[in-house]
């Protein structure tokens, strides 16, 4: 009975911590614009142009033409803290099993802050007033943008990747997390918050966080699931 109560306390603590943790990280990010007012958006825009078109602009126009998909993508994007909570509840059969996913989400959120300071990029909707209608011709240079430098890596996408990795053990978790990953991909590009380059960088970033999840204290009776 005491073990069950302790497990329940772990799960409650995990779900309570997920939402304010995301809010704290967001507050820190928004304060960074004053520290890094000059952004590298035009350089990242030029990297995306290697494909011959701008993926974020193309996805933005696509979502404008498909209202239902745009609504679903918006719910997925704004519902990130709740998706984290759902992943914790799905993954953790016992309270202390929530430890690796809590650590992964925490490191994922806050480690990115350092990268934001080193590589400040705001996103196409902040850099280009024509987003998503017109893909402008540009000459890369540092650009003043009054917006948070929270593009590289895309934490929304890296979190969605982590949710998939943790939830894939169950059939329903695998299906729902894959759907959430696709909607997050569409949202991060289509709403102009990220360039495709940001999402590509989020893949090795999430992989690193995934490998680091085992570097945490576990109760003696718990051996982390690998793979």
C-alpha positions in Angstrom: 0.0 0.0 0.0 2.8 2.4 0.9 4.6 1.5 -2.4 1.4 2.3 -4.4 1.1 5.6 -2.6 4.7 6.5 -3.3 4.3 5.6 -7.0 1.2 7.8 -7.1 3.1 10.7 -5.5 5.9 10.4 -8.1 3.4 10.5 -11.0 1.5 13.5 -9.5 4.8 15.3 -9.0 5.9 14.6 -12.5 2.7 15.8 -14.1 2.7 19.0 -11.9 6.3 19.8 -12.8 5.9 19.4 -16.6 3.7 22.5 -17.2 5.5 25.1 -15.0 8.8 23.8 -16.2 7.8 24.7 -19.8 6.5 28.1 -18.6 9.8 28.9 -16.9 11.8 27.9 -19.9 9.6 30.1 -22.1 10.0 33.1 -19.8 13.8 32.7 -19.9 13.7 32.5 -23.7 11.6 35.6 -24.1 14.1 37.6 -22.0 16.9 36.6 -24.4 15.9 38.9 -27.2 17.4 41.9 -25.3 20.7 39.9 -24.9 20.9 38.8 -28.6 19.0 41.4 -30.7 20.9 40.6 -33.8 19.8 37.3 -35.4 21.2 34.9 -38.0 17.8 34.3 -39.7 19.0 35.3 -43.2 21.8 32.8 -43.1 19.5 29.9 -42.1 16.9 31.0 -44.7 19.7 30.7 -47.3 20.6 27.2 -46.1 16.9 26.1 -46.5 17.0 27.6 -50.0 19.4 24.8 -51.0 16.2 22.7 -51.6 15.1 25.2 -54.3 12.2 26.5 -52.2 11.5 27.5 -48.6 9.8 24.6 -46.7 8.4 26.9 -43.9 6.8 29.2 -46.5 5.4 26.3 -48.4 4.0 24.6 -45.3 2.6 27.9 -44.1 0.6 28.3 -47.4 -0.5 24.7 -47.2 -1.9 25.1 -43.7 -3.7 28.3 -44.8 -5.5 26.3 -47.4 -6.4 23.4 -45.0 -8.3 24.8 -42.0 -8.8 21.5 -40.2 -5.2 20.5 -40.5 -4.1 24.0 -39.3 -6.4 23.7 -36.3 -5.0 20.2 -35.4 -1.4 21.5 -35.8 -2.2 24.5 -33.6 -3.6 22.3 -30.9 -0.5 20.1 -31.1 1.8 23.1 -30.9 0.1 24.8 -28.0 -0.5 21.5 -26.2 3.1 20.6 -25.8 3.1 20.6 -21.9 0.0 18.4 -21.9 1.6 16.0 -24.4 4.6 15.8 -22.1 2.3 14.9 -19.2 0.5 12.2 -21.3 3.9 10.7 -22.2 4.9 10.6 -18.6 1.7 8.9 -17.6 1.9 6.4 -20.5 5.5 5.5 -19.9 5.6 5.3 -16.1 3.8 2.1 -14.9 5.3 2.9 -11.5 6.2 6.2 -10.0 10.0 6.0 -10.1 9.8 4.9 -13.8 9.0 8.6 -14.5 12.6 9.6 -13.6 14.2 9.1 -17.0 11.5 10.9 -18.9 11.4 13.8 -16.4 15.1 14.2 -16.8 15.0 14.0 -20.6 12.3 16.6 -20.8 14.1 18.9 -18.3 17.5 18.7 -20.0 15.8 19.1 -23.4 14.1 22.3 -22.3 17.0 24.0 -20.6 20.1 22.8 -22.5 18.7 24.5 -25.6 18.9 27.9 -23.9 22.7 27.9 -24.2 22.5 27.0 -28.0 20.0 29.9 -28.4 22.6 32.3 -27.1 25.3 31.0 -29.3 23.2 30.7 -32.5 20.4 33.3 -32.2 17.7 32.7 -34.8 14.1 34.0 -34.4 12.1 32.3 -37.1 10.6 33.2 -40.6 7.4 34.8 -39.3 9.5 37.3 -37.3 12.2 37.9 -39.9 9.9 38.3 -43.0 6.7 40.4 -43.0 5.8 38.5 -46.2 5.5 35.1 -44.5 4.1 32.8 -45.8 2.9 34.4 -49.1 6.2 35.6 -50.7 9.6 34.1 -50.4 11.9 37.1 -50.6 15.3 37.3 -52.3 17.9 38.2 -49.7 21.6 38.7 -49.1 22.6 37.0 -45.9 23.7 39.3 -43.1 23.0 39.8 -39.4 19.5 41.2 -38.8 17.9 43.0 -35.9 14.7 41.2 -34.9 12.8 41.9 -31.8 11.8 38.3 -31.0 13.2 35.5 -28.9 16.2 33.6 -30.4 14.6 30.2 -29.9 14.9 28.4 -33.2 18.0 26.2 -33.1 17.2 23.5 -32.1 13.5 23.3 -32.3 12.5 22.2 -28.8 9.0 21.6 -29.8 10.2 19.1 -32.4 12.9 17.5 -30.2 10.3 17.1 -27.4 7.9 15.4 -29.9 10.8 13.1 -30.9 11.4 12.2 -27.2 7.7 11.6 -26.7 7.7 9.2 -29.6 10.8 7.4 -28.2 9.3 6.9 -24.8 5.8 6.2 -25.9 6.6 3.7 -28.7 6.6 0.7 -26.3 2.8 0.5 -26.5 0.8 0.2 -29.7 -1.5 3.1 -28.9 1.5 5.2 -27.6 3.4 4.6 -30.9 0.4 5.6 -33.0 -0.5 8.7 -31.0 3.1 9.9 -30.6 3.8 9.4 -34.3 0.7 11.5 -35.2 1.8 14.1 -32.7 5.3 14.2 -34.2 3.8 14.8 -37.7 1.5 17.6 -36.5 4.4 19.2 -34.6 6.5 19.1 -37.8 3.7 20.8 -39.7 3.1 23.4 -37.0 6.7 24.4 -36.4 7.2 25.0 -40.1 3.8 26.2 -41.0 3.3 28.8 -38.3 6.7 30.3 -39.1 8.3 29.5 -35.8 11.1 27.5 -37.4 13.1 26.8 -40.5 13.6 23.3 -41.8 17.3 23.5 -40.7 16.1 23.9 -37.0 14.1 20.7 -37.2 17.0 18.8 -38.8 19.3 20.0 -35.9 16.6 18.9 -33.4 17.1 15.2 -34.5 20.7 14.7 -33.3 19.9 17.0 -30.3 17.0 14.8 -29.2 19.2 11.7 -29.8 21.8 13.1 -27.5 19.1 13.8 -24.8 17.8 10.3 -25.3 21.2 8.8 -24.6 21.7 11.0 -21.6 18.4 9.8 -20.0 20.2 6.9 -18.2 22.5 9.3 -16.4 20.2 9.7 -13.5 19.8 8.1 -10.1 17.4 5.1 -10.1 16.1 3.0 -7.2 17.9 -0.2 -6.9 15.0 -2.3 -8.2 14.8 -0.3 -11.4 16.9 -0.9 -14.5 16.2 1.6 -17.4 14.7 0.2 -20.5 17.1 0.5 -23.4 16.6 0.7 -27.1 
